[in-house]
Amino acid sequence: MHDIIQTFFVRVIIRGIFDMKTYSYKAYLSAVLLALSVGVCDMQAATKVSLPIVELLGNNYYVYKARKGDSLFGIARMFGWDDKRLQELNPSAISPLKKGMKIYYPAEVLKKTEVFVRTEYPDAGELLHTVKRGETVYAISNMYGVPVDIIYRLNPDSRNGIKAGESLMIRPEDTPEGKDRSLFYTVRSGDTLYGLSKDYGVSVAAILKSNPGLNENNFRSGVNIRIPARGTGLQKTIQVSEESTIDSVDLQKVGKNETWSSIADRNGISVDLLKEANPEISEIRNKDLIAVPRVETVSVEKETVDRDPREESADGVADIYQDVHGLKDYGKEQTVRIAVVAEDGTSKKDIEFIRGFLAGLDSQKDAGYKIDFKVIDGKADSETVITALDGFRPTVVFLTADHGLPAYIGEYASVSQTPVVNIFDVKSIEYTSNPYIVQLQTPSSLFNENVANYVFDRFSDRTLVFIGTPDANDMLAESLTKLWPSESVMNVGISGLVPGLFADEGRYLIYGYPVKKGEVAEMLEKTVACRTGKPLADFAFLGRPNLIVYEESMAKAFHDAGVMIPSRFYVDKESSQYKDFITHYKTLFNHMPAKTIPVYAASGYDASVYFVSELARSRGDINAIMPSSGSVQSDFNLRRVSSWSGFLNPPVFLVEFTPFDTINKNVIVYGE
């Protein structure tokens, strides 16, 4: 195109100089503008090629008929083609090109039968996380692997606290995503596991493995899932085949008496290919200029992906789920293999826990499944512990450490895909990012928020009265304050807790800050005096969790004041479950369990009875275990916090000492 304009300019300028009489300045200017307009039109054409296309040996080619003055360089510029490739494909097209000469260039046309393979991830859009009760920004950042300051930047109000039910933005660009890395995706209406696996170039098994809590039943719109790196789980095969391709197109003049067949034979190609290269010619004649493709045979490597045929059906995906979680290893005779990694096998805590666990196993000796049990010394070095676990191949591991979950245990759980139950520690948040950690004790944030919401649901029509010196570390008091209207809150010292403070028919919830025994005793005594002095008023008393340690020594005061105490543990010694526990314990060890809070032996007993029986019933599928019923000291209702995270056990108790010398054990279990 550049050549055309340049030639036109030269002709116009020369004529303008030597024949100004016949070619005026005005005409000269008009000619220049015309040339420029032609150039603009051709430049526009370069962005949108509209030429005839022929198919030769399965590939498509544009066909351009040369005009007078064309050159290959100009044609390449006109259509935005690669000049070198154009010359290679048309070796006989030597400038200046003859008018009508056909020029060929590859056309990228997607055939209907061609399979489209994504080279980029589909846009997942904004990722929103719905805050669940008790979650913290720190825990959410750990769940998604996004720094806390980025969550604050995207959600400025979260600096002042987050509430259950609100949405936090987690931008995909701030998560570990990319061509060779995993990303997060919000399931949309119409999505299927198989469809997503094809879109993102992974296997269904890889998605299920990246989301151990995911299956066909809970795969639904709005759920956030993790997509593994492209290619994960796919088997690829490289096949080499010989293929014929067009090396170039030669232009030849038809000789006298030549035919399609004679020209094809002379050039070593088929008649069909020759005719396909010249679709506008029906009968060839002497001196016709025709296009003759030059064919070469090359070795071509093709990569094929072997997908699991089970991916396309629900039953097949269920079968893949079984494979991913290793659930097919269970034969007719089920064996549940239990390992306890004891933090210190000589401590009272660990000794009592193991004894209680054995008592729980004893209660299941006729249950119809086999149990293998092993205690591993957690004081040994990490390599020794891991070697022992690998050799034993447990179904589930119990960890008795109460001051943090060792990093190597978390790594073992993730690599071996073995659930590890964190029995006593309440501070670890490993469960938010490791899908094989079971956080048995409710974290403090969730514990206090659940208790506060339960209390508010029952007593929101009362005035909340804080008694004693405020404690900045009292998270339960903080949670209560957030829920109660400020006009319905009072703060009074212990000495100010007198009948005159209350209305005759008022309704009150007293919350006591004190935890020291003497102050607690004084506070409860004054509460009873207020009950007596204001008989028509309605009083409820909520104590801090620490008060549970005074259950036996202050039992009468608790009942007289109607104290309610939130706790992660509680043993009702009048229950049949407790009596069964004592029977099995004494049968094995000939003495009563040690008096501790919590009762460590009861912790072992509950864990043994619940997890072993449920894993046997679900044939090793921890996702399928049901909530507990009839535990001695703890309740279990495991929930995954996300598809790729571990389990949390949210139930807590509100132990209510009534004035009638009875105890109500209220189980608090809130949904998401």
C-alpha positions in Angstrom: 0.0 0.0 0.0 2.9 2.3 0.8 4.2 1.6 -2.7 0.9 2.5 -4.3 0.6 5.9 -2.5 4.3 6.7 -3.1 3.9 6.0 -6.9 0.7 8.1 -7.1 2.4 11.0 -5.3 5.4 10.9 -7.6 3.2 10.9 -10.7 1.0 13.8 -9.4 4.0 15.9 -8.4 5.8 15.4 -11.7 2.7 16.2 -13.7 2.1 19.3 -11.5 5.5 20.6 -12.1 5.7 20.0 -15.9 2.1 20.6 -16.9 0.8 23.3 -14.6 -1.5 24.4 -17.3 -3.4 21.2 -17.5 -3.0 20.2 -13.9 -3.8 23.1 -11.6 -2.7 23.5 -8.0 -6.3 22.9 -6.9 -6.4 19.6 -8.9 -3.1 18.7 -7.4 -4.3 19.2 -3.9 -7.5 17.2 -4.6 -5.4 14.3 -6.0 -3.3 14.3 -2.8 -6.4 14.1 -0.6 -7.7 11.3 -2.8 -4.4 9.4 -2.3 -4.6 9.9 1.4 -8.2 8.7 1.5 -7.2 5.5 -0.4 -4.4 5.0 2.1 -6.8 5.3 5.0 -9.3 2.9 3.5 -6.6 0.3 2.9 -5.2 0.8 6.4 -8.6 0.1 7.8 -8.9 -3.0 5.6 -5.7 -4.3 7.1 -7.5 -4.7 10.5 -10.4 -6.5 8.9 -9.4 -8.9 6.1 -12.2 -9.6 3.7 -10.8 -11.9 1.0 -11.8 -15.3 -0.6 -10.6 -18.3 1.4 -9.6 -21.7 0.0 -8.9 -24.9 2.0 -5.8 -26.8 1.0 -4.9 -30.0 2.9 -7.1 -29.1 5.8 -5.7 -25.5 6.2 -7.3 -22.3 5.1 -5.6 -19.6 3.0 -6.6 -16.1 1.9 -6.4 -15.5 -1.8 -5.5 -12.0 -3.0 -5.5 -11.0 -6.7 -2.8 -8.6 -7.4 -3.5 -5.2 -8.9 -1.2 -3.2 -11.1 1.7 -1.8 -9.1 1.3 -4.2 -6.2 4.3 -5.6 -4.3 4.5 -8.4 -1.7 5.7 -5.8 0.8 2.8 -3.5 0.1 0.3 -6.4 0.3 1.8 -7.4 3.7 1.4 -3.9 5.0 -2.1 -3.6 3.6 -3.4 -6.6 5.5 -1.1 -6.6 8.4 0.5 -9.9 7.4 4.0 -11.2 8.1 6.2 -10.1 5.1 8.6 -13.0 5.5 5.9 -15.6 5.7 4.2 -14.1 2.6 7.3 -14.3 0.6 8.1 -17.9 1.7 4.6 -19.0 0.7 4.7 -17.2 -2.7 8.3 -17.7 -4.0 7.4 -17.0 -7.7 5.6 -13.7 -6.9 8.4 -11.3 -7.8 7.8 -7.6 -7.9 6.4 -5.9 -9.8 3.5 -8.3 -9.6 1.4 -8.9 -12.6 -2.2 -7.8 -12.5 -4.5 -10.8 -11.5 -1.7 -12.8 -10.0 -2.9 -14.8 -7.0 -1.2 -14.4 -3.7 -1.8 -16.8 -0.8 -1.6 -16.3 3.0 -2.7 -18.5 6.0 -6.1 -17.7 7.3 -6.9 -18.4 10.9 -10.4 -19.7 10.7 -12.0 -21.8 13.5 -13.7 -24.8 12.1 -17.0 -26.0 13.7 -15.4 -29.4 14.4 -12.3 -27.8 16.0 -12.0 -28.2 19.8 -11.4 -24.9 21.6 -8.9 -25.2 24.4 -8.6 -22.3 26.8 -5.1 -20.8 27.3 -6.2 -18.4 30.0 -8.4 -18.8 33.0 -12.0 -17.6 32.7 -12.6 -14.4 34.6 -13.9 -15.4 38.1 -15.0 -11.9 38.8 -15.2 -10.6 42.4 -14.9 -13.2 45.1 -17.0 -12.5 48.2 -16.6 -14.3 51.5 -19.7 -14.4 53.7 -18.6 -13.9 57.3 -19.6 -16.7 59.7 -20.2 -16.4 63.4 -16.9 -16.1 65.3 -14.7 -15.6 62.3 -11.9 -13.0 62.5 -10.2 -11.1 59.8 -7.0 -12.9 60.7 -8.6 -16.3 60.3 -10.2 -15.3 57.0 -6.8 -14.0 55.7 -5.3 -17.4 56.6 -8.1 -19.2 54.9 -7.5 -17.5 51.6 -3.8 -16.8 51.9 -4.4 -13.0 51.5 -2.6 -10.6 53.8 -4.7 -8.9 56.5 -3.8 -5.4 55.3 -5.2 -6.3 51.8 -8.6 -7.3 53.3 -8.6 -4.1 55.3 -7.8 -2.1 52.1 -10.6 -3.8 50.2 -13.0 -3.6 53.1 -12.2 -0.5 55.1 -15.0 -1.0 57.6 -13.6 -4.4 58.6 -10.9 -2.5 60.7 -13.7 -1.8 63.2 -14.8 -5.4 63.4 -16.8 -7.8 61.2 -20.2 -9.4 61.8 -21.7 -12.7 60.8 -23.6 -12.5 57.5 -21.7 -9.5 56.0 -19.6 -10.0 52.9 -15.9 -9.3 52.5 -14.4 -8.8 49.1 -11.4 -11.1 48.3 -10.1 -10.0 44.9 -8.8 -12.9 42.8 -5.8 -10.8 41.8 -4.8 -10.7 45.5 -5.0 -14.5 45.9 -2.4 -17.0 44.6 -3.7 -17.4 41.1 -2.2 -17.6 37.7 -1.5 -19.9 34.8 0.6 -22.2 37.0 -1.0 -21.6 40.4 -4.3 -22.2 42.1 -7.1 -19.7 42.4 -10.5 -19.3 44.1 -13.8 -19.4 42.3 -17.4 -18.8 43.2 -19.7 -21.4 41.8 -22.3 -20.0 39.5 -25.7 -21.2 38.5 -25.3 -23.9 35.8 -21.8 -24.8 36.7 -20.8 -28.5 37.0 -17.7 -30.1 38.3 -17.0 -31.6 34.9 -17.6 -28.2 33.2 -15.3 -26.4 35.5 -12.6 -29.1 35.1 -12.7 -28.6 31.3 -12.7 -24.8 31.5 -9.7 -24.7 33.8 -7.8 -27.5 32.3 -7.7 -29.8 35.4 -9.3 -33.1 36.3 -12.5 -33.5 38.5 -10.3 -35.5 40.9 -7.9 -32.6 41.2 -10.8 -30.2 42.1 -12.1 -32.7 44.7 -8.6 -33.1 46.2 -8.1 -29.4 46.4 -11.6 -29.1 48.1 -11.8 -32.2 50.5 -15.1 -31.0 51.7 -16.7 -30.8 48.3 -18.9 -33.4 46.6 -21.8 -33.5 44.2 -24.3 -32.9 47.0 -22.9 -29.6 48.3 -21.6 -28.3 45.0 -24.0 -25.4 44.5 -24.2 -21.8 43.4 -22.6 -19.3 45.7 -20.0 -21.7 47.2 -16.4 -20.6 47.0 -14.0 -23.4 45.9 -10.3 -23.7 45.1 -9.3 -24.4 41.6 -5.8 -26.1 41.3 -3.1 -25.1 38.8 -3.8 -25.8 35.2 -3.0 -29.3 34.1 -3.3 -30.8 37.6 -4.5 -34.4 37.5 -4.5 -34.7 33.7 -2.7 -37.4 31.8 -1.2 -36.1 28.6 0.0 -38.2 25.6 2.3 -37.0 22.9 1.7 -38.6 19.5 3.9 -38.1 16.4 2.3 -38.4 13.0 3.3 -37.6 9.4 1.3 -34.8 7.9 1.3 -33.1 4.5 1.3 -29.3 4.5 1.6 -26.5 1.9 5.2 -25.3 1.8 4.6 -22.7 -0.9 2.4 -21.8 -3.9 4.1 -21.6 -7.3 2.6 -19.8 -10.2 2.8 -21.6 -13.6 1.7 -20.9 -17.1 -0.4 -23.7 -18.7 1.3 -25.2 -21.7 -0.3 -26.2 -25.0 -2.5 -29.3 -24.7 -1.8 -29.5 -20.9 -4.6 -30.8 -18.6 -5.3 -30.8 -14.9 -3.9 -34.3 -14.7 -0.7 -33.6 -16.6 0.1 -30.6 -14.5 -0.7 -32.4 -11.3 1.5 -35.4 -12.3 4.4 -33.1 -13.3 4.3 -31.4 -9.9 3.6 -34.5 -7.8 0.3 -33.4 -6.4 -3.3 -34.6 -6.8 -5.7 -33.2 -9.3 -8.1 -32.3 -6.5 -5.5 -30.2 -4.7 -4.6 -28.4 -7.9 -8.3 -27.6 -8.5 -8.8 -26.5 -4.9 -6.0 -24.0 -5.4 -7.7 -22.6 -8.4 -11.4 -22.6 -7.6 -12.3 -19.8 -10.1 -11.0 -21.9 -13.1 -13.3 -24.6 -14.4 -11.4 -25.4 -17.7 -7.7 -24.6 -18.1 -6.5 -23.1 -21.4 -3.2 -22.5 -23.0 -1.2 -19.7 -21.3 -3.5 -19.5 -18.3 -1.6 -18.6 -15.1 -2.5 -21.1 -12.3 -1.5 -21.7 -8.7 0.4 -24.9 -8.0 0.8 -25.8 -4.3 4.2 -27.3 -3.2 3.6 -30.1 -0.7 6.0 -31.3 1.9 5.6 -34.0 4.5 6.5 -33.2 8.1 6.5 -34.9 11.5 3.9 -33.3 13.8 3.7 -33.8 17.6 0.2 -33.6 18.9 -0.7 -33.5 22.6 -3.9 -35.3 23.7 -5.4 -35.2 27.1 -6.8 -38.5 28.5 -9.8 -37.6 30.7 -11.4 -40.0 33.2 -14.7 -41.1 31.5 -16.3 -41.2 35.0 -16.2 -37.4 35.1 -19.3 -37.0 32.9 -21.8 -38.7 35.3 -22.9 -38.1 38.9 -22.3 -41.8 39.7 -18.8 -41.5 38.1 -18.0 -38.4 40.1 -19.1 -40.2 43.3 -16.7 -43.0 42.4 -13.9 -40.5 41.9 -14.7 -39.0 45.3 -14.2 -42.4 46.8 -10.8 -42.7 45.1 -9.7 -39.2 46.2 -10.4 -39.9 49.8 -9.1 -43.4 49.8 -12.4 -44.9 50.9 -12.2 -48.0 48.8 -9.7 -49.6 51.2 -12.4 -50.6 53.6 -13.2 -54.3 53.1 -16.0 -56.4 54.5 -14.2 -56.4 57.8 -13.8 -52.7 58.7 -10.7 -51.6 60.7 -10.5 -48.2 62.3 -6.9 -47.4 63.1 -6.4 -44.9 65.9 -3.1 -43.1 66.8 -2.7 -40.8 69.8 0.3 -38.5 69.7 0.8 -37.7 73.4 2.5 -34.4 74.2 3.9 -35.8 77.4 3.0 -39.4 78.2 4.0 -38.9 81.8 1.7 -36.0 82.5 -1.7 -36.4 84.3 -3.4 -34.9 81.3 -2.1 -37.4 78.8 -2.3 -40.4 81.1 -5.9 -39.7 82.0 -6.9 -39.0 78.4 -5.4 -42.3 77.2 -7.1 -44.2 79.9 -10.4 -42.6 79.1 -9.8 -43.4 75.4 -9.2 -47.1 76.3 -12.4 -47.1 78.3 -14.2 -45.8 75.3 -12.7 -48.6 73.1 -13.7 -51.1 75.7 -17.3 -49.9 75.3 -17.1 -50.8 71.6 -15.6 -54.2 71.8 -18.7 -55.9 70.5 -19.7 -53.2 68.0 -18.8 -55.3 64.9 -15.7 -53.5 63.6 -12.0 -54.0 64.3 -10.0 -51.3 66.1 -6.2 -50.9 66.1 -4.8 -48.5 68.7 -1.4 -47.0 69.0 0.1 -44.3 71.3 3.1 -42.4 69.9 5.5 -40.4 72.1 5.1 -36.8 71.0 8.3 -35.8 72.9 10.4 -37.7 70.3 11.8 -35.8 67.3 9.5 -35.0 64.4 11.2 -37.6 62.1 10.6 -40.4 64.6 6.9 -39.4 65.1 6.3 -39.2 61.4 8.0 -42.5 60.8 5.8 -44.1 63.4 2.7 -42.6 61.9 3.6 -43.7 58.4 4.3 -47.2 59.5 0.9 -47.5 61.4 -1.2 -45.8 58.7 -3.9 -44.4 61.0 -7.5 -43.6 60.0 -7.4 -40.7 62.4 -4.8 -39.1 64.7 -5.5 -37.4 68.1 -3.1 -34.8 69.3 -3.0 -33.9 73.1 -0.8 -30.8 72.9 -2.6 -27.8 74.4 -0.2 -25.0 73.4 -0.1 -25.0 69.7 -0.2 -27.6 66.9 3.3 -28.5 65.8 4.0 -27.5 62.2 5.2 -31.0 61.2 1.9 -32.5 62.4 0.0 -30.1 60.2 2.2 -31.0 57.3 1.8 -34.8 57.9 -2.0 -34.3 58.0 -2.0 -32.5 54.6 0.4 -34.8 52.8 -1.0 -38.0 54.0 -4.6 -36.8 53.9 -5.1 -38.1 57.4 -7.5 -36.2 59.8 -5.7 -34.9 62.9 -8.0 -34.0 65.9 -6.7 -31.1 67.9 -8.1 -32.1 71.3 -7.2 -29.4 73.8 -5.6 -26.4 72.1 -8.0 -23.4 71.6 -5.7 -20.9 69.9 -4.6 -22.7 66.8 -6.1 -21.5 63.5 -4.5 -24.2 61.4 -8.0 -25.6 60.6 -8.8 -22.5 58.5 -6.3 -23.5 55.8 -5.5 -27.2 56.4 -8.4 -29.4 55.3 -7.3 -32.3 57.5 -7.3 -30.5 60.9 -10.2 -31.0 63.2 -10.4 -28.1 65.8 -12.3 -29.8 68.6 -12.3 -26.9 71.1 -14.3 -23.9 70.0 -11.9 -20.9 69.4 -12.4 -18.1 71.9 -13.9 -15.7 69.3 -16.6 -18.1 68.3 -17.2 -19.3 71.8 -17.9 -15.9 73.2 -19.9 -14.8 70.2 -22.1 -17.9 70.3 -22.7 -17.5 74.1 -23.5 -13.8 73.8 -26.0 -14.4 71.0 -27.7 -17.2 72.8 -27.9 -15.1 76.0 -29.2 -12.1 74.0 -31.9 -14.3 72.3 -33.2 -15.3 75.7 -32.7 -12.1 77.8 -32.7 -9.2 75.3 -35.8 -7.7 77.1 -33.8 -7.2 80.3 -31.4 -4.6 81.6 -27.8 -5.8 81.5 -26.0 -5.0 84.7 -22.2 -5.4 84.8 -20.9 -6.0 88.3 -17.4 -5.4 89.5 -14.3 -4.0 87.9 -14.3 -4.1 84.1 -11.7 -6.4 82.6 -10.4 -5.4 79.2 -9.5 -9.1 78.4 -13.1 -10.2 79.0 -14.2 -11.1 75.5 -17.6 -12.3 76.6 -18.4 -9.0 78.2 -17.3 -7.3 75.0 -19.6 -9.5 72.9 -22.5 -8.8 75.2 -21.9 -5.0 75.0 -22.0 -5.1 71.2 -25.5 -6.7 71.3 -27.2 -4.7 74.1 -28.7 -1.2 73.5 -26.6 1.2 75.5 -29.6 2.6 77.3 -30.3 -0.8 78.7 -26.8 -1.3 80.2 -25.7 -0.5 83.8 -22.2 -0.7 85.4 -22.0 -1.2 89.2 -19.3 -2.1 91.6 -19.8 -5.1 93.9 -20.6 -2.8 96.9 -23.3 -1.1 94.8 -25.1 -4.3 94.2 -28.0 -3.6 96.6 -31.8 -4.1 96.4 -32.4 -0.3 96.0 -30.6 -0.4 92.7 -33.5 -2.3 91.1 -37.1 -1.5 90.3 -39.8 -3.5 92.1 -40.9 -5.3 89.0 -37.9 -4.9 86.8 -36.2 -7.6 84.7 -32.4 -7.9 84.9 -29.5 -9.9 83.7 -26.5 -9.6 86.0 -23.0 -10.2 84.5 -20.2 -10.6 87.0 -16.6 -9.6 86.2 -15.0 -11.2 89.3 -13.2 -14.5 89.1 -11.4 -14.6 92.5 -13.3 -16.9 94.8 -13.8 -14.3 97.6 -15.1 -11.7 95.3 -17.4 -14.2 93.6 -18.8 -15.3 96.9 -19.5 -11.7 97.9 -21.1 -11.0 94.6 -23.4 -14.0 94.7 -24.4 -13.3 98.4 -25.4 -9.7 97.4 -27.3 -11.1 94.3 -29.3 -13.4 96.7 -30.0 -10.4 98.9 -31.3 -8.4 96.0 -33.6 -11.4 95.0 -34.9 -11.4 98.6 -35.3 -7.6 98.8 -37.1 -7.3 95.5 -39.2 -10.4 95.3 -41.3 -9.2 92.3 -38.2 -8.4 90.2 -36.9 -11.0 87.8 -33.1 -11.7 88.1 -30.8 -13.9 85.9 -27.1 -14.2 86.6 -24.4 -14.9 84.1 -20.9 -15.7 85.3 -17.6 -15.9 83.4 -16.4 -19.3 82.1 -13.7 -19.5 84.8 -16.4 -19.9 87.5 -17.0 -23.5 86.5 -13.9 -24.5 88.7 -16.0 -23.5 91.8 -18.8 -25.9 90.9 -18.4 -28.2 93.9 -17.0 -25.8 96.5 -19.7 -23.1 95.8 -22.6 -25.3 94.6 -25.1 -23.9 97.1 -24.3 -20.3 96.3 -24.6 -21.1 92.6 -28.0 -22.6 93.0 -29.3 -19.9 95.4 -28.2 -17.1 92.9 -29.4 -19.1 89.8 -25.9 -18.8 88.2 -25.4 -19.6 84.5 -21.9 -20.4 83.4 -20.7 -20.9 79.8 -18.2 -23.7 79.3 -16.7 -25.9 76.6 -16.9 -28.9 79.0 -19.4 -30.1 81.4 -20.0 -33.4 83.1 -23.5 -34.2 84.5 -22.7 -36.8 87.1 -26.3 -37.8 87.4 -26.5 -38.8 83.7 -26.5 -42.4 82.4 -23.6 -41.5 80.1 -21.4 -40.5 83.0 -22.3 -43.7 84.9 -21.5 -45.9 81.9 -18.2 -44.1 81.6 -17.3 -44.6 85.2 -18.2 -48.3 84.9 -15.8 -48.9 82.0 -13.1 -46.8 83.5 -13.2 -48.6 86.9 -13.4 -52.0 85.2 -10.1 -51.3 83.4 -8.2 -49.3 86.1 -9.9 -50.2 89.4 -10.2 -46.6 90.5 -12.1 -43.4 89.7 -10.8 -40.9 87.1 -8.8 -37.9 88.4 -10.7 -34.8 89.3 -9.7 -32.2 86.8 -11.4 -29.5 84.7 -11.9 -30.6 82.1 -12.1 -34.3 83.2 -9.3 -35.5 80.9 -10.5 -39.1 81.1 -13.9 -38.1 79.9 -12.3 -36.2 77.0 -10.6 -39.4 75.9 -13.8 -41.4 76.4 -16.0 -39.1 74.4 -13.4 -38.8 71.5 -13.0 -42.6 71.4 -16.7 -43.4 71.4 -17.7 -40.7 68.9 -14.9 -40.8 66.3 -14.3 -44.5 66.2 -18.0 -45.4 65.9 -18.7 -42.7 63.3 -15.7 -43.4 61.2 -16.7 -47.1 61.2 -20.3 -46.2 60.2 -19.2 -43.8 57.4 -16.5 -46.3 56.2 -13.8 -43.8 56.9 -15.4 -40.7 55.3 -15.0 -37.9 57.8 -17.2 -35.7 55.7 -20.1 -38.1 56.4 -19.9 -38.3 60.2 -23.0 -37.2 62.1 -23.4 -35.1 65.2 -22.9 -36.8 68.6 -25.6 -37.8 71.0 -25.2 -38.8 74.6 -21.6 -37.7 75.2 -20.3 -37.5 78.8 -18.5 -34.1 78.7 -18.4 -32.7 75.1 -20.7 -32.4 72.2 -19.6 -32.9 68.6 -21.1 -31.3 65.5 -18.2 -30.9 63.0 -18.5 -28.4 60.3 -16.0 -27.4 57.6 -15.4 -23.7 57.5 -14.9 -23.8 53.7 -14.6 -26.4 50.9 -10.8 -26.4 51.3 -10.5 -25.8 55.0 -10.6 -28.1 58.0 -13.3 -28.8 60.6 -14.6 -26.7 63.5 -16.6 -28.0 66.4 -18.9 -25.1 67.5 -21.1 -26.6 70.3 -20.6 -25.0 73.8 -22.7 -25.3 76.9 -24.5 -22.8 79.2 -24.7 -24.6 82.5 -27.7 -23.3 84.5 -27.8 -23.9 88.3 -31.5 -23.5 89.3 -32.8 -22.5 92.7 -34.4 -25.9 92.8 -31.0 -27.7 93.1 -31.2 -29.0 89.5 -28.8 -28.3 86.7 -29.8 -27.6 83.1 -27.1 -28.2 80.5 -28.0 -26.1 77.5 -26.2 -26.9 74.3 -25.5 -23.9 72.2 -25.1 -24.7 68.5 -25.5 -21.9 66.0 -25.5 -22.2 62.3 -23.4 -20.2 59.9 
